Amino acid sequence: MISYIGKRMVAVIPIVLFATLVTFALIHISPVDPAEAYLTAAHIYPTPEILEQKRHEFGLDQPLLTQYMHTLQRISQLDFGTSYLTNKPVWDEVKVRLPATFELAVSSMVLSIVVSIPLGVLAAMRKNGWIDMLSRGISYFGASIPQFWLGYLLIFFFSVRLDWLPVEGRGTWQHLVLPTVTLSLVLIALYTRLLRSSVLEQLQETYVQYARTRGIRERVIMLKHVLKIAIAPLITSMGMNLGKLLTGTIIVEQVFSWPGFGRYFVEAIFNRDIPVIQCYVFLAACLFIVCNLLVDLVHLYMDPRISSKGRAEQ
């Protein structure tokens, strides 16, 4: 296990370097001049003299290789520069907003797991029954309705009409309900159908028929044998979606004015705040890598043959 983790961590280094290189290249390929973007955000008229001064201050007059090495040095120290809009260190701003995004991501993932796993299993065990029909309806609705439209519908009914929940902001558990439901519905639709298909596939395997002939109870077969194998594709999908949630649920944060990382990134795009954009891309790459590593570790724990296969291939 330790050797496997060590190899995966070593493999992370070139991926992160590639992410920083792509971000650096996109910034320099972009027609937007970072010095001009800074002056525009600061409401300063970009005269040629001031532009030249800011380019020298940002190091934009140095060779590209030198600029890239300086960028790597700063990123290794979690120094992403200063925001053009707020004139504050980007990392300090990100640290304030990341907990809000983590809170929303974790609550949405927990709700989707709590609902989709029992619903998917029951839909497979009662195929074509009313539970299966209900799961299909929820899945079709969740997969087809846009998240921003669902968010506005929930605000209209539960905040405007009924006045049960707050419209926007973050603070109490009531503020968390509507954005969590908005994010979770799409995940519930995906996970329920994915788990149902996986369970139905496993129920056709010979080991299930053999267990039934031995008189083992259906509940034991399902929980101890079938679900352990059928849940593997669900774990993979959860890891990928967790990475998306942690990098900022941009649409939902905008709809509910949730002070998270995704909303901060959208504001940075509109204001051409390049240090914030660079920080977002780097953190997004790192979070996806960590989520994929966690998924692989969970698979390795559930099926130790994975590491054995890896050693055999070597």
C-alpha positions in Angstrom: 0.0 0.0 0.0 2.8 2.5 1.0 4.7 1.6 -2.2 1.6 2.1 -4.3 0.9 5.5 -2.7 4.5 6.5 -3.2 4.5 5.7 -6.9 1.2 7.6 -7.4 2.6 10.7 -5.6 5.7 10.7 -7.8 3.4 10.5 -10.9 1.6 13.6 -9.6 4.6 15.8 -10.1 4.7 15.8 -13.9 0.9 16.3 -14.0 1.1 19.4 -11.8 4.0 20.8 -13.8 2.1 20.3 -17.0 -0.9 22.1 -15.5 1.3 25.0 -14.5 2.8 25.1 -18.0 -0.6 25.1 -19.7 -1.8 27.9 -17.5 1.3 29.9 -18.1 1.1 29.4 -21.9 -2.6 30.3 -22.0 -1.9 33.5 -20.1 0.8 34.5 -22.6 -1.1 33.4 -25.7 -4.2 35.4 -24.6 -4.5 38.8 -26.3 -5.2 40.3 -22.8 -2.1 42.1 -21.5 -1.7 41.4 -17.8 -0.4 44.9 -17.2 -3.3 46.4 -19.0 -5.8 44.2 -17.2 -4.3 45.3 -13.9 -4.6 49.0 -14.7 -8.2 48.5 -16.0 -9.2 46.8 -12.8 -7.6 49.6 -10.8 -9.4 52.2 -12.9 -6.2 53.7 -14.2 -5.8 54.9 -17.8 -3.2 52.6 -19.4 -0.8 55.1 -20.9 2.3 53.6 -22.7 4.6 54.8 -19.9 2.5 53.2 -17.1 2.1 50.0 -19.2 5.9 49.7 -19.6 6.4 50.3 -15.8 3.8 47.7 -14.9 5.3 45.1 -17.3 8.7 45.6 -15.8 7.1 45.3 -12.3 5.4 42.1 -13.2 8.5 40.7 -14.9 6.8 40.5 -18.3 9.8 42.0 -20.0 12.0 39.0 -19.0 12.4 35.8 -21.2 9.6 33.4 -21.0 11.7 30.6 -19.5 12.7 33.0 -16.7 9.1 34.0 -16.1 8.0 30.4 -15.9 10.7 29.4 -13.4 9.7 32.4 -11.3 6.1 31.2 -11.5 7.0 27.7 -10.3 9.0 29.2 -7.5 6.1 31.3 -6.3 3.6 28.5 -6.7 5.7 26.1 -4.6 5.4 28.7 -1.8 1.7 29.1 -2.4 2.3 32.6 -3.6 -0.1 33.3 -6.5 0.5 37.1 -6.5 -1.9 39.8 -5.8 -5.5 40.1 -7.1 -5.9 42.9 -9.6 -9.4 43.7 -8.3 -9.0 43.6 -4.5 -5.2 44.3 -4.4 -4.9 41.5 -1.7 -2.9 38.3 -1.9 -4.8 35.7 -3.9 -4.0 32.8 -1.6 -5.5 34.8 1.4 -8.7 35.3 -0.6 -8.9 31.7 -1.7 -8.4 30.4 1.9 -11.5 32.4 2.9 -13.6 31.0 0.1 -12.5 27.4 0.0 -14.3 26.3 3.3 -17.6 27.5 1.8 -17.1 25.4 -1.3 -16.0 22.4 0.7 -19.1 22.7 2.9 -21.4 22.8 -0.1 -19.5 20.0 -1.9 -19.5 17.6 1.0 -23.1 18.2 2.0 -24.2 17.6 -1.7 -22.1 14.4 -1.9 -23.4 13.0 1.4 -27.1 13.7 0.4 -26.6 12.1 -3.0 -25.0 9.0 -1.5 -27.7 8.6 1.2 -30.5 8.8 -1.3 -29.0 7.1 -4.4 -27.5 3.9 -2.9 -30.7 2.5 -1.2 -32.8 3.8 -4.1 -30.5 2.2 -6.7 -30.3 -1.1 -4.9 -34.1 -1.3 -4.3 -34.8 -0.4 -7.9 -32.6 -3.3 -9.0 -34.1 -5.8 -6.5 -37.7 -4.7 -7.4 -37.2 -4.4 -11.2 -40.2 -2.8 -13.0 -41.9 -2.2 -9.6 -43.1 1.1 -8.3 -39.7 1.8 -6.6 -38.0 1.2 -10.0 -40.5 3.5 -11.7 -40.0 6.2 -9.0 -36.2 6.0 -9.5 -36.6 6.4 -13.2 -38.7 9.4 -12.8 -36.3 11.0 -10.4 -33.4 10.2 -12.7 -35.0 11.6 -15.8 -36.0 14.7 -14.0 -32.6 15.2 -12.4 -30.7 14.6 -15.6 -32.9 16.8 -17.8 -33.5 20.0 -15.8 -30.7 22.6 -15.8 -29.2 23.4 -12.4 -29.8 27.1 -12.6 -33.4 26.6 -13.5 -33.9 24.2 -10.6 -32.3 26.6 -8.3 -34.6 29.4 -9.3 -37.6 27.1 -8.9 -36.6 26.1 -5.4 -36.0 29.8 -4.5 -39.5 30.7 -5.9 -41.4 28.0 -4.0 -39.4 27.7 -0.7 -38.1 31.2 -0.2 -40.5 33.6 -2.0 -43.9 31.7 -1.7 -43.5 29.8 1.5 -40.8 31.9 3.2 -39.2 28.8 4.7 -35.6 29.2 3.7 -33.3 32.1 2.9 -32.7 33.2 -0.7 -29.0 33.7 -0.6 -25.8 33.9 1.5 -24.1 31.5 3.9 -24.4 31.2 7.7 -26.9 28.7 9.1 -28.0 25.3 8.0 -31.0 26.8 6.4 -28.8 28.6 3.9 -27.3 25.2 2.9 -30.5 23.4 2.1 -31.5 24.8 -1.3 -28.0 24.8 -2.9 -27.4 21.3 -1.6 -30.6 20.0 -3.0 -29.9 21.7 -6.3 -26.5 20.1 -6.6 -27.5 16.7 -5.3 -30.4 16.1 -7.7 -28.2 15.6 -10.7 -25.8 13.4 -8.8 -28.8 11.3 -7.4 -30.0 10.8 -11.0 -26.6 9.6 -12.1 -25.7 7.4 -9.2 -29.1 5.8 -9.0 -29.2 4.6 -12.6 -25.5 3.7 -12.5 -25.9 1.5 -9.3 -29.1 0.0 -10.6 -27.5 -1.2 -13.8 -24.4 -2.5 -11.9 -26.5 -4.4 -9.4 -28.7 -6.0 -12.1 -25.5 -7.1 -13.9 -24.1 -8.7 -10.8 -27.4 -10.5 -10.0 -27.0 -12.4 -13.3 -23.6 -13.8 -12.2 -23.2 -17.4 -11.3 -21.9 -16.7 -7.8 -25.3 -15.2 -6.9 -27.2 -18.2 -8.2 -24.8 -20.5 -6.2 -25.3 -18.5 -3.0 -29.1 -18.7 -3.5 -28.9 -22.5 -3.9 -27.0 -22.7 -0.6 -29.9 -21.0 1.1 -28.1 -17.7 1.9 -30.6 -14.9 2.6 -31.1 -12.4 -0.2 -30.2 -9.5 2.1 -26.8 -11.1 3.0 -26.1 -11.8 -0.7 -26.9 -8.3 -1.6 -24.9 -6.5 1.1 -22.0 -8.8 1.5 -21.3 -9.9 -2.1 -23.3 -8.0 -4.8 -23.0 -4.5 -3.5 -19.3 -4.8 -2.8 -18.6 -5.4 -6.5 -21.5 -3.3 -7.9 -20.5 -0.2 -6.1 -17.0 0.1 -7.8 -18.3 2.1 -10.8 -20.2 4.4 -8.4 -17.0 5.1 -6.4 -15.2 6.1 -9.6 -18.0 8.4 -10.6 -18.1 9.9 -7.1 -14.4 10.7 -7.2 -14.7 12.5 -10.5 -17.8 14.5 -9.3 -16.2 15.3 -6.0 -13.3 16.9 -7.9 -15.8 19.0 -9.9 -17.6 20.0 -6.7 -14.5 21.0 -4.9 -13.2 23.2 -7.7 -16.3 25.3 -7.3 -19.9 24.7 -8.1 -20.0 27.8 -10.3 -23.6 28.0 -11.4 -25.1 27.1 -8.1 -22.9 29.5 -6.2 -23.9 32.3 -8.6 -27.7 31.5 -8.2 -27.6 31.4 -4.4 -24.9 34.1 -4.0 -22.8 31.5 -2.2 -19.4 32.9 -1.2 -17.4 30.1 -2.6 -14.4 29.4 -4.8 -16.4 29.0 -8.0 -18.1 32.4 -7.7 -14.7 34.0 -7.0 -13.4 32.5 -10.2 -16.3 33.8 -12.3 -15.7 37.3 -11.0 -12.0 36.9 -11.8 -12.9 36.0 -15.4 -15.2 39.0 -15.9 -12.5 41.3 -14.4 -9.6 39.6 -16.2 -8.0 39.0 -12.8 -5.1 36.8 -14.2 -3.5 35.8 -10.8 -6.8 34.4 -9.6 -7.4 32.5 -12.8 -3.9 31.0 -12.6 -4.5 30.0 -8.9 -7.9 28.4 -9.8 -6.4 26.3 -12.6 -3.6 25.1 -10.4 -5.8 24.2 -7.5 -8.3 22.5 -9.8 -5.6 20.3 -11.2 -4.4 19.4 -7.7 -7.9 18.6 -6.4 -8.7 16.4 -9.3 -5.4 14.5 -8.8 -6.1 14.0 -5.1 -9.7 12.8 -5.7 -8.5 10.3 -8.3 -5.8 9.1 -5.9 -8.5 8.6 -3.2 -10.7 6.7 -5.6 -7.8 4.4 -6.4 -7.0 3.8 -2.8 -10.6 2.9 -2.0 -10.6 0.5 -4.9 -7.3 -1.0 -3.6 -8.8 -1.4 -0.2 -11.9 -3.1 -1.5 -10.0 -5.3 -4.0 -6.4 -5.9 -3.0 -5.9 -7.9 -6.3 -5.4 -4.5 -8.0 -2.0 -4.1 -6.5 -1.2 -7.7 -7.2 -2.1 -7.2 -10.9 0.1 -4.1 -11.0 3.1 -6.0 -9.6 2.4 -8.9 -12.1 2.4 -6.5 -15.0 5.8 -5.1 -13.9 
